[in-house]
Amino acid sequence: MNVRSLATIFLPLALGAAAPASPMALGVAPGRAATESLTVQDDGKKKSKQELEKEREAKAKEAVRVLGQGLKSKLAPERIAALTEAAEVNHPKVVAAIAKALADKEPDVSRAALELLGGAGDPSAVGELKKYARRARKALSKNPDRMALVIRSVGFHEDAESMDWLLQDALTSEQRIVRQARLFSVARMRSETALESIFAAMAKSDPRHLRSRMRELRVTLIWLTSKDLGEDPDAWNDWWRKNRKGFKVPKAPPKLTGRDERDWMVFWGEERMRTRQKKRGDRG
């Protein structure tokens, strides 16, 4: 992982709940390219894939060791700093070590671990997040803001295999922030499968309840179709019946406006970034 900053770690979600900024703001990028090549140029010397892998394992082992020491600190900022430093090493062993901090009793530290797992370049982070969701199921059921953070961290990975996990109560949860997190995470994938899954979930939903879910569902459908048919589920279902065959999700995402744009950007942690960029521009 390549982490820029944890400066905006407490960013409100769309309903005003305290939450860290997005992994996009943390600047995380996958780091697998080097190990996929047979050789690499390094100070004029070529290294084999085996040598690179050996170095990668050594770096991971050292990162895990240093993180273990850092997490022993009694000071939360020092534990967060240790997590952030470890996240620079893109490896499943490091991901697993960071995941242990999800159980930290200090909310700031556990939220930092959530964010770093959301931005991890290694796909094993998805599994760690889901394992945490299972272990902490009872506690998360009483803390929808925290559950939304877990879902969002999974959502950042745009993992198609997580579709069912994301949609399991996307339209039935009584907590809007949880529904929003699940639906927005599916919408982020921008695929025909995602769209099919959304309409399949709608078909299984009680029509009486579906109308009260349309604010976040409408934004989700706009993001996937680039069309706005309002908050009438019947209008969307009619459109889908007529256009389902052969429909392709547009390559470019639509431009959201007003409340829709704010809901989307705040949820993904982009509003704070845009505001800060604007202020820098105003200063010249």
C-alpha distance (Angstrom), angle and dihedral (degrees) to the residues before:
residue distance angle dihedral
M1 . . .
N2 3.77 . .
V3 3.79 109.3 .
R4 3.79 120.1 -171.0
S5 3.79 104.3 -178.1
L6 3.78 148.2 -21.5
A7 3.80 91.2 -154.4
T8 3.80 94.2 115.8
I9 3.79 97.2 41.1
F10 3.79 94.2 131.5
L11 3.78 105.1 61.8
P12 3.83 119.7 152.4
L13 3.76 117.7 -117.6
A14 3.79 119.5 -130.6
L15 3.80 92.9 -78.9
G16 3.78 94.6 47.3
A17 3.81 98.9 -98.3
A18 3.80 117.4 149.1
A19 3.77 110.8 -102.8
P20 3.79 140.5 148.8
A21 3.78 123.9 -99.0
S22 3.77 121.0 -93.8
P23 3.79 126.1 -81.7
M24 3.82 84.2 -116.8
A25 3.78 86.2 67.5
L26 3.79 89.0 47.6
G27 3.81 89.0 55.9
V28 3.78 99.0 -130.4
A29 3.80 117.6 175.3
P30 3.80 132.1 174.6
G31 3.77 114.6 -99.0
R32 3.80 105.3 -163.3
A33 3.82 100.5 106.3
A34 3.79 95.6 92.9
T35 3.81 94.8 55.2
E36 3.79 92.1 48.5
S37 3.83 92.0 64.2
L38 3.76 123.3 76.7
T39 3.79 92.6 -136.8
V40 3.78 138.4 14.3
Q41 3.77 133.2 -164.4
D42 3.81 112.2 -117.6
D43 3.80 119.3 168.0
G44 3.79 89.7 -28.7
K45 3.80 94.3 -49.9
K46 3.76 127.8 107.9
K47 3.80 119.8 -137.5
S48 3.76 127.3 -159.2
K49 3.76 123.0 -122.9
Q50 3.80 88.9 -108.7
E51 3.80 91.9 54.1
L52 3.77 91.4 48.7
E53 3.79 91.2 49.8
K54 3.79 90.9 49.6
E55 3.80 90.3 52.2
R56 3.80 90.6 47.0
E57 3.81 91.3 52.8
A58 3.79 91.2 48.2
K59 3.81 91.7 51.0
A60 3.79 90.6 48.8
K61 3.79 92.2 49.6
E62 3.79 91.3 50.5
A63 3.80 92.6 45.6
V64 3.81 90.6 52.5
R65 3.80 90.8 48.8
V66 3.80 93.7 49.6
L67 3.80 91.5 45.0
G68 3.78 91.0 51.8
Q69 3.78 89.6 55.1
G70 3.79 92.7 45.0
L71 3.79 93.3 51.9
K72 3.79 89.3 58.1
S73 3.81 89.5 69.5
K74 3.79 115.5 111.5
L75 3.81 89.9 -142.7
A76 3.82 117.0 87.4
P77 3.85 94.8 -149.5
E78 3.80 89.8 55.3
R79 3.80 91.8 50.2
I80 3.81 89.9 49.4
A81 3.81 90.1 49.5
A82 3.81 90.0 51.4
L83 3.80 91.1 51.3
T84 3.79 91.9 48.5
E85 3.79 92.4 49.9
A86 3.79 92.6 48.3
A87 3.80 90.3 50.6
E88 3.80 88.9 67.3
V89 3.81 87.1 76.3
N90 3.78 111.9 75.4
H91 3.80 105.7 -148.1
P92 3.83 137.3 118.6
K93 3.80 91.7 -122.1
V94 3.79 89.8 56.6
V95 3.79 90.5 46.2
A96 3.81 89.7 53.4
A97 3.81 90.7 49.1
I98 3.81 91.7 50.7
A99 3.80 89.7 48.8
K100 3.81 90.0 61.6
A101 3.81 87.8 67.4
L102 3.81 89.4 64.8
A103 3.81 85.1 83.3
D104 3.81 92.9 54.2
K105 3.81 109.7 129.3
E106 3.80 91.0 -138.5
P107 3.85 107.3 85.4
D108 3.80 92.8 -149.4
V109 3.79 91.5 58.2
S110 3.80 96.7 45.0
R111 3.82 90.5 47.6
A112 3.78 90.1 51.5
A113 3.81 89.0 52.9
L114 3.81 89.7 50.4
E115 3.79 91.3 52.8
L116 3.77 93.9 47.3
L117 3.79 91.3 50.3
G118 3.79 88.9 49.3
G119 3.78 89.5 56.0
A120 3.79 97.6 39.4
G121 3.77 116.0 131.0
D122 3.79 91.5 -148.6
P123 3.83 113.9 84.0
S124 3.81 91.4 -141.4
A125 3.80 86.0 81.7
V126 3.81 89.7 75.9
G127 3.78 90.7 59.1
E128 3.80 91.8 47.3
L129 3.80 91.0 52.1
K130 3.78 92.4 49.5
K131 3.81 91.9 47.7
Y132 3.78 89.0 52.5
A133 3.82 90.3 49.7
R134 3.81 89.4 54.3
R135 3.79 94.8 45.9
A136 3.79 93.9 46.5
R137 3.80 95.9 37.3
K138 3.80 95.3 123.3
A139 3.80 94.2 47.3
L140 3.80 92.8 44.1
S141 3.79 91.6 51.7
K142 3.80 86.9 62.8
N143 3.80 94.1 44.1
P144 3.84 110.4 53.2
D145 3.81 92.7 172.2
R146 3.78 90.6 58.5
M147 3.81 91.4 44.4
A148 3.79 89.7 52.8
L149 3.80 89.2 54.1
V150 3.80 91.4 52.6
I151 3.81 91.1 49.3
R152 3.80 92.0 46.9
S153 3.80 91.0 51.5
V154 3.80 89.4 54.2
G155 3.80 89.4 44.7
F156 3.79 92.7 58.0
H157 3.81 89.1 65.6
E158 3.83 92.4 59.8
D159 3.79 87.6 -145.2
A160 3.81 110.8 178.1
E161 3.79 91.1 -159.8
S162 3.81 88.6 62.7
M163 3.81 93.0 60.5
D164 3.80 95.6 104.6
W165 3.79 91.9 43.5
L166 3.79 91.3 52.5
L167 3.79 94.4 46.8
Q168 3.80 98.8 44.0
D169 3.84 94.3 108.4
A170 3.78 100.9 0.9
L171 3.79 92.6 129.4
T172 3.81 101.4 25.2
S173 3.81 103.8 50.6
E174 3.79 113.2 108.7
Q175 3.80 89.6 -144.0
R176 3.80 111.9 85.7
I177 3.79 92.6 -159.4
V178 3.82 90.1 58.1
R179 3.81 92.7 46.8
Q180 3.79 90.0 48.9
A181 3.81 92.3 49.8
R182 3.79 92.7 51.1
L183 3.80 96.2 44.6
F184 3.80 95.7 43.2
S185 3.80 90.3 48.7
V186 3.81 90.9 54.5
A187 3.81 91.2 44.8
R188 3.80 90.0 53.1
M189 3.82 89.2 66.7
R190 3.83 90.4 64.2
S191 3.79 96.1 -159.5
E192 3.79 136.9 133.6
T193 3.80 88.0 -115.9
A194 3.79 90.4 56.2
L195 3.79 91.2 50.8
E196 3.81 92.4 46.9
S197 3.79 89.7 50.5
I198 3.79 93.0 51.5
F199 3.80 93.4 52.2
A200 3.81 90.6 44.7
A201 3.81 89.2 54.9
M202 3.80 90.3 48.0
A203 3.81 90.6 52.5
K204 3.81 90.4 55.6
S205 3.81 94.1 47.7
D206 3.77 127.7 99.6
P207 3.84 104.7 -104.0
R208 3.81 90.1 -140.2
H209 3.79 91.4 59.5
L210 3.78 96.8 37.1
R211 3.79 94.5 70.9
S212 3.80 91.1 59.2
R213 3.83 89.2 54.6
M214 3.79 96.3 53.1
R215 3.81 100.4 100.1
E216 3.81 94.6 70.2
L217 3.81 92.7 27.8
R218 3.80 91.9 55.0
V219 3.83 92.1 53.0
T220 3.79 89.0 48.3
L221 3.80 92.0 52.6
I222 3.79 92.7 45.3
W223 3.80 89.8 52.8
L224 3.80 91.4 51.8
T225 3.81 100.2 39.8
S226 3.83 105.5 25.3
K227 3.82 86.4 -131.3
D228 3.79 130.3 111.9
L229 3.79 115.3 -151.1
G230 3.78 94.8 162.2
E231 3.78 127.7 -122.9
D232 3.79 98.5 -49.0
P233 3.83 107.8 111.2
D234 3.81 90.8 -161.6
A235 3.81 90.3 60.7
W236 3.79 90.9 52.1
N237 3.80 93.4 46.5
D238 3.81 91.3 49.1
W239 3.79 90.6 50.7
W240 3.81 91.0 48.8
R241 3.80 93.4 51.3
K242 3.80 89.8 53.5
N243 3.80 98.0 41.4
R244 3.78 106.4 28.7
K245 3.77 95.8 99.0
G246 3.78 109.4 82.0
F247 3.82 96.4 -6.0
K248 3.80 113.9 151.8
V249 3.77 124.8 -162.9
P250 3.83 106.2 -116.1
K251 3.79 113.7 -105.0
A252 3.80 93.6 -128.7
P253 3.81 118.8 56.1
P254 3.80 117.0 -121.1
K255 3.78 124.2 -103.2
L256 3.77 108.1 -108.2
T257 3.79 119.9 -153.4
G258 3.79 139.3 -161.1
R259 3.79 117.6 -11.7
D260 3.80 92.0 -4.2
E261 3.79 92.2 58.0
R262 3.77 92.2 46.2
D263 3.82 93.5 49.1
W264 3.79 91.1 50.7
M265 3.80 97.9 43.5
V266 3.79 96.3 43.2
F267 3.78 91.8 48.4
W268 3.81 93.0 52.7
G269 3.79 93.1 41.6
E270 3.79 96.0 -112.4
E271 3.81 99.6 118.4
R272 3.81 94.0 70.3
M273 3.80 90.5 49.6
R274 3.80 92.8 50.4
T275 3.81 92.0 48.2
R276 3.78 92.5 50.5
Q277 3.79 91.8 47.7
K278 3.80 90.3 51.2
K279 3.80 91.6 50.9
R280 3.80 91.0 51.1
G281 3.80 88.8 50.5
D282 3.81 91.5 50.7
R283 3.77 89.8 54.0
G284 3.80 89.3 54.2
